[in-house]
C-alpha cells in the first residue's frame, strides 16, 4: 500500500475531487484488526498561496472480510448518520467506491487522538481519573445517541435495506436462524452451540423498538485518552436491531481484558452504565434482556471465531491472528452456558 504508485494515484485522485493541489507527506499502516486495514495519511493541500496539513485515516477491507460486514459505501453512510446525530465519531470525509485506485474500495475519515487497545483502556494508570470520572457516562450517552437513529428517520432506501430492517416481532428468531445457517457452514460440529440456540429459541424476550445498532460496540472500538472519549469507531457490523444487543456486547466477558470484576468493558459497572444510558435515552434498560443478548453475543462470537480460524485453516487468508482467534470458540460456548445457568437459577 505504501508504494509510489499508490501514493501518486491517490494524490491525483484527491486533486481531481478537491480541485486543489494535494501531496501525501506520510503513510503509516495502523492496526485494523482481522477484517480491516487502516492507514494514517498526512496530506498537504494547497489552494492559492495557502498550505494546510490535514491528518486523515484511509479505511479499507483486508483480502477476506467477514460476510456479514457492510461494504465501505454502507459503512461510510452509517458514519455520516452518526456524525450528523452528534455521536462522537471521526468525521467521514471522502468515499471511493471504485477498486481501481488501490485495489479495493475505501473511505477517508478524520484522524483522531487516543488509543483503543484493551490493556490501555482497562489498566493504564494515565486513565485512572477518567475511568472513575466520566468514561462510563461518555460511552453510555453516546451509545444512547446512536440508538436514537430509527429506521423511519433514514430516507436512504438502499441503506435501509443493507441494514436489514425487520419487524421487532420477527427479529430475534431471524438472528437465531442466521446463526444456525452460519453454524451449518462450519466443517465441524459444535453441539454446545446447538444446545444454546435451542434455549434461545424457547426463551425469546420482547423488543421495545428497532433502532440502529453498532454491532461491535466494545473495548477496542473506541479511542480514548486522558482528556476523554475521542471517538467511536468501526461500523462495518451496524444494523437495525435491539438496543440491548450493544449493551450486552460491551459487557461480554471476552471484552474485559482480564478485569473481570468490571463487567462493562473491563472499566465500569453495569448499574452506572445503565443509569447513564437511561438518563440520555429516557428508556429503561432491562437487565434480563441484556443477559439474553449476552448469551446471543457469546454464541455469535463463538461462531465468528470459528469462521476466522477457518479462513486460516483453509488457506484462504492465512495469519497467526486468525489462527489464534479460533481458540476462543470453546471459551464462548462455556460462557454462554454459564449465563443460561445463572439466569435459570435466578428465576
Buried (B, 14 or more C-beta within 10 A) or exposed (E): EEEEEBBEBBBEBBBEEBEEBBBBEEBEEEEBBBBBBBBBBBBBBEEEEEEEEBEBBBBBBBEBBBEBBBBBBBBBBBBBBBBEBEBBBBBBBBBBEEEEBBEBBBBBBBBBEBBBBBEBBBBBEEBEEBBEEBBBBBBBBBBBBBBBBEBEEBEEEEBBEBBBBBEBEEBBEEBBEBBBEBBEEBEEEBEBBEBBBEBBEEBBBEBBEBBBBBBBBBBBBBBBBEEBBBBBBBBBBBBBBBBBBBBBBBBBBBBBBEBEEBBBBBBBEBEBBBBBBBEBBEBEBBBEBBBBBBBBBBBBBBBBBBBBBBBBBEEEBEBEEBBBBBEBBBBBBBBBBEBBEEBEEEE
